[in-house]
Amino acid sequence: MTSLHTALLQSSGRPGDVAHNLRVIKDAARAAAATGAGLLACPELFLTGYAIGDGVHRLAETADGDSAQAIGKIAADHGIAVLYGYPERAAQDEPDSTAVYNSAQLIGPTGERLANYRKTHLFGCFEQEWFTPGERAVVQAELAGLRIGLLICYDVEFPENVRAHALAGTDLLLVPTAQMHPFQFVAESVIPVRAFENQMYVAYVNRVGAEGEFEFVGLSCLAGPDGVVRTRAGRGEELVRADVDPAFLKESRADNPYLHDRRPELYGPLT
């Protein structure tokens, strides 16, 4: 089993400018692929920006919209999978065709759409005003022999979400985020613990800098199932890389008894 070299793009792009942000993704995909990376992960709402008010609805696209097609071409041109965050407009045939979701989409290395996830836990008044929460807890795809799972930012702070992924066999959990001050302890401490207690790799890729009323803290990281951070960005624009090693994951799962030693019959009161 070969490792999946993974690149995390820590950037806020240019809020409100989709064309510019697509160019940033294109440049990052080229740079990441040149180092042998098979996956590029971008932050939450990277396509449009986060703190853009009614721009959320104005710039929202369906999962198969123009930007998805553009990113599919970028992925295929460079032979690299791309995960990106964007405001998703519901399809016309859905029960609520006016809904807009805070979503993340994974595009495969030949340009195909592999998975689309709608954020289930909306953070704060801003998100609750502009977005509809998703209703599907576990979304996965297969990539390079690994089972890839998707969550977004606040979702990963609920241990039930990550445990659900662990029980569904997720190997690498991708978490595009808009982590802001003063909650940097999530990036520093919570993410490595989530990776350890659930025996998976967790890639947490953040925005950076001031945007509207928010200050994004960076500190993107990829943590392994041993709780050790393989790569960590600072507080500025950065492209960091690390390997997701399926052989090490298998060994770690054999050594760590957390999932095996669970007693689900005791956990009924949790729900």
Secondary structure, 3 states (H helix, E strand, C coil): CCCEEEEEEECCCCCCCHHHHHHHHHHHHHHHHHCCCCEEECCCCCCCCCCCCCHHHHCCECCCCHHHHHHHHHHHHHCCEEEEEEEEECCCCCCCCCCEEEEEEEECCCCCEEEEEECCCCCHHHHHHHCCCCCCCCCEEEECCEEEEECCHHHHHCHHHHHHHHHCCCCEEEEEECCECCCCHHHHHHHHHHHHHHCCEEEEEECEEEECCEEEECCCEEECCCCCEEEECCCCCEEEEEEECHHHHHHHHHHCCCCCCCCHHHCHHHC
